[in-house]
């Protein structure tokens, strides 16, 4: 199979955003005199969208839907101003994107991060690489729902099986399978290689340049 397009997850795949996300949520928790969490703990909160992360970060005694919504809005307001403060591409990612672009392979981002923030990070850190940067606009379309991935394939006029779906989590692998795309895991993100394989990854990258072998 010749792959003609690649859809990337964002956090834990293209960029290490763990510290900016964690710092923003901890700022909100501190304002409420709630316990904060370490970066290692937040590593397992990331992947299902920021609202889900807020729910996991809040203490069980103060985790009502109303409190989650209030803290989610506060977290977004904080994170919006700091989302590119410490966030950086993983080593080798820019070089990989340069190589793929030079071969006219179609590239896109699909993240469970809020759409506004996905677009902000993708365009500021990776200008001119991606045909589309799609984030979460409604909970119903959150990964592993394949809708947005399939819409990207239609925009590209490619069959889903001609597209690699690259991510660092079980949710990304499930999205790839649900989309009928080729699931590729990355070992440098927020989940282990074993978790990715168990979730359906057909290939796991140890370094970004490993992806070149598939295209």
Number of C-alpha atoms within 10 A of each C-alpha: 8 9 18 20 24 23 24 22 26 27 25 23 23 28 21 20 23 22 18 21 27 24 22 20 27 21 17 22 21 11 9 10 9 15 11 18 15 11 15 12 12 19 18 14 20 24 25 20 18 21 20 14 20 25 20 16 22 22 13 9 6 12 16 12 10 10 14 20 15 12 21 20 16 17 23 20 13 18 20 17 11 15 21 19 11 13 18 15 17 17 14 12 18 16 12 17 19 11 14 20 15 9 11 10 15 20 22 21 24 26 26 27 23 20 16 14 20 22 19 16 21 22 15 10 17 16 9 10 19 18 13 17 25 24 24 22 13 10 13 10 14 22 25 21 18 19 15 20 26 20 13 23 22 12 11 16 9 16 15 23 19 16 30 23 28 30 34 30 31 21 19 31 29 21 25 30 19 17 23 19 26 22 26 26 29 26 21 20 20 22 20 16 21 11 16 26 18 12 18 18 27 13 18 21 17 13 15 20 14 14 18 10 6 11 16
